[in-house]
Amino acid sequence: MNKEIAIDYLSKLKITILPNGCHISDRYHSRVDGYPKVIINDRQYRLSRIVLIANHDVDYYNKSIESRHTCNYPPCINPEHIIPGSASDNALDAVKAGTNYNIRKENCPKCGGIYHKRRRFYNGVVRYHRYCPRCLSRQRLTRRLNSK
């Protein structure tokens, strides 16, 4: 997939513009993860990745560069809302938006206890961690017993 093919394909799409500025393709929506996918020459591509190729000169096969949605709306293909970034940048965006699946967990998967928040300082930066008091007390008890 090169830039010319990407631009040619995007020019043929029917696009609806939402009030928030997001561009939605009328024909292609994924039922699984919400990201629209298209088939070009018997290959499946993500539409947001094609927009990234056309507007930011990114190689499609360079997997170290991901498409980040600044609007946090997966079906959006607005070139102004899609920027290149790393997997780490993408994960931080999901945490800030509250869409990361781990951020929504309220109970500990080991014991079912309710998570508590703890404030920590790392290199002058405040970070909040969740912990389970039940599991934490079990870990401390196990360490004490093993050290004797």
N, C-alpha and C positions, 0 to 999 in steps of 0.2 A: 504494500500500500504506500503510494507516494503522495506528495502534496497535490499534484495536478488531479489525480483520481479523486482525492478527498474533496477538493473544491468543486469539481464537476458533480459529484454525487450530492453534496450539500445544496447546490444550486437548484436541484430538481425536487427537493423536499417540499411538502406542504407544511407550513408552520403556523401555529396559533400562538399569539402573544398574550400572556396572562397579565392581569393588572399589576403584579409584582415585578414585571419585566422578564419573567422566564419565557423561553421559547419552547414550545412543545410540538413534536412531530405528530401529525394525526394518524399516521399509518403504523408506526412501529413502537410497540410497548412490550416490555418483558413482564410476564406474569409472575416471575420468580423473585427477582430482586429489585424490580422497578426501573432498572437502567435499560433504555431502549437499545435493541440490537438489530442489525441489518445483515443481509446476506448479499455479498458482492463477489461475483465469480466463484460461486460455490464455497465461499468462506464466510464465517460469521464474525462480525466486528461490532464493538460497542460504539454507539453513535457519539458519545462524549469523547471517545478516543479519536474518532475521525475529526471532530471539531478541533481538538488539540493539535492534530497534525496540520490541519489547514491554516490555523492561526498562529501557532507558536513554533513551527519548524521542528517538530519532535518526530523522531523515528518511531513508527508504530511498534516495532519489535524491541525497542529499548524498554525493558520492563522495570528499570530503576526509576523511571519517570512515570508518575501516575497523573490522571486528570482529577483535579480537586474542584468540587462544586462550591463556590463561595455562597451560593444561595441555599445550600443544603436541601436541594430538591432533585432527586435522582433522574427524573425524566427530562430535566431542563437541558437544552442544547444551545443556550445563548452563549456566543463566544466571549462576551464580557463576564460571564459567570463561571467559566471554566478556565482554570489556570494550571500550569504544570507544577508538580511538587513531588516530594518523596512519600513513601509509605508512612513514614513517621509523621510528616505534616498532615497527611490525610487522617491518621488516627487521632492526632491532637484536635483536628477540626471536629471529628465525631464526638470526642469527649466534651469539648466546649459547647457543642450544640445539644448534647444530651441524647444523642442517637446511638452511642456505643452500647453494645449489648451488655457489657460488664458493668457499666455505670448504673444500669437500671436494676441490678440485683439488690435485694434488700435482706436476704437471708443467706447464711453460710451454707454452702453445699455439703460440708462435712457433717455438721451437727444440727443444722436448722436454726441456729441462734441468729438473733437480729444483729446486723452490723452496726458498729459505732464509728464515729468519725474522730480522727486524731490529727492535730495540726503539727507539722514538722517543718523545720528550716533546713534546707540543703543549699549550701553555698550562697546564703543570703536570700534565697527564694522560698516563699511559703508554699508548701504543698499539703494537700489534705489526703490522708490515707484512711481506708476503711479497714476495720479489723473486727474479729469476732472475739469477745471477751472469754467465751467458753473455751474455744480452741487455744487462745493465748495462755490461759491459766493451765490447761492440760500440757502445753508445750513446756512451760516453766517447771511444772511438777515433774515431768519426765526428765528434764535436764538435771534437776536436783537429785533425783533418784539415781540417775546414771553417773553422776559425778562422785557419789559416795562409794 
